[in-house]
Amino acid sequence: MKKIAAILLTMIIIGILLIGVQELPKFGEANNPANNYVMEKYIQDGVKDTGALNIVTGIILDYRAFDTFAEATVLFTGAIVVLVVLKKEE
C-alpha cells in the first residue's frame, strides 16, 4: 500500500512540475524576465553603486549580500548537522 501511495504521490508531483514548466517563457527571448531592467541597472550602475571593479563581486557582495548570507547560513547549518549526526560516541 505504501509503494502505491508513493508512486501516486510522485506522479502527481511530476504532473504539477510539468504543468509549471509549460508556463515558462521561451529560452532566449528578449522580453524574458531574466532580460529585464535589473540586469541593465547592474551593468550600468554597478561600479558606481558598489565601488567594486568586478561586477560579479559587486552583485554578490553588495546587491545580493543578504541572500548570500542566508545561503551561507544554510550551508554551515547543514555542515554542523552532518558533523553532529556522524559524531562518534565516546
N, C-alpha and C positions, 0 to 999 in steps of 0.2 A: 504493500500500500504506500509506503514512504517513497519507493522508487517512482511509482506512478505520479505521486504528488510533486516530486522533484522535477520529473520530466515535464509535467504540465506547467509548473511554475516557470521553468526555463524557457519553454516555448512561448509563454505569454510575454516574458521579458524580451525575448528575441523579437517578437512581433511588434512590441511597443518601440523598441530601438530602431527597427527597420522603418516604421512609420515616421519616426523622428528624422531619420537620415533622408527620407524623401523630401522633407521640408527644407533641407539645407539649400543655400544658394549654390549655383553652379560655380565650379572652381575657375578662378582666373578672371571673372567678370569685374569690370572697373567699379561698379556700384556695390560691390560686396561690403559688408560691414568691416572686413579687415582692411579695406582700402578707403577708409573714411578720413575725416578731418583730424583725428587724433594722430595718425601717422604723420600727416603734414606738419602738425604742431611740433611733434618730437623732432622732426628733421630740421625745421626752420628755426625753432627757438631753443633747441636742446642745449647748445653750448652757452647761450646767454642765460637761460634759466638755471642751469645746474652748475656751470663753471667747469664741467668735466670736458676734456678734449675728446674723449672717446664717447660716442653717442650711446653705445650699448651700456657702458658703465654708468652714464648719466641716467638712463632709463631705469636700470635695475636699482641703483642706489639712491636715486632722488625721487623720480616719479612713482616708482613701484616699491619703495622701501618697506612699507607696512606689509604688503603682500609677501615680499621676500622674507621678512622677519617671521611671518606666520608659517611659511613653508619650512624655514629652518627650525622653528619650534616643533613642528610635526615630525620632522626627520630626527631631531635629537630625542624627542619623547619616544619615538619608535625604537631608537637605539638603546635607550635606557630600559625599555620594557624587555627587549631581547636579552640584554645582559642580566636582568633580574630573573627571567624565566630560565636561562641557561646556567645560572649560578649553581655551583656545586655546594651541596650541604656539607658542613664540616662537623 
